[in-house]
Amino acid sequence: MGARTMLYGLAFLSALCAGCGSGCGPKAPSDASSGDAEFEEIQVSARLIAAQGRVTVRRARSEEWHPAITGMALQVDDSLRTQRDAFATLEFEEGGTLRVGPESLVRITDLRLEVRSQARRSTFTVEEGRVEAELLPLKPAGEFRIRTPTAEASLNHREVAFQ
């Protein structure tokens, strides 16, 4: 992916998420592997590499919010919330980052690695607030997706899609 495409993708994702309000309902993650080795997938994580201000995390299947700790790994269905004047930055295993702005609520909807092709799939649901992503070039069949209450943006290898 060229630098110009990446900049357009970043600007597009940033603009998409800027006006996101509350009320984004949970989305079911994509169906995982059917057991066929050709399509085997494993879940991966994102790491919190920076947190400024009051940042909290709610783990999957928990109702409690806990203070975020720099270096902690976040998994599918974990949520991250930033309060006023707070920021957080997540780093993906393959590189690239997701910066979460103040007064935001983001849920990790999908983080998978397809074993055979090494394609990564990352989906984040922005329930409130703003995020900005900086991505490394995606491998063929790789996908990065941001969902909001009213729209979805995805970056597939070299294409940006908006729905």
Protein Blocks (a to p, Z undefined) as FASTA:
>chain_A
ZZklmmmmmmmmmmmmmmpcehiacdddddddehiaklgccddddddfbdehjdddddeh
iabdcdddehiacdehiacdddehiacddddfkgpjddddehiacddfbdcddfklopac
dddddfbhcdddddddddehiacddddfkbccddehjaccdZZ
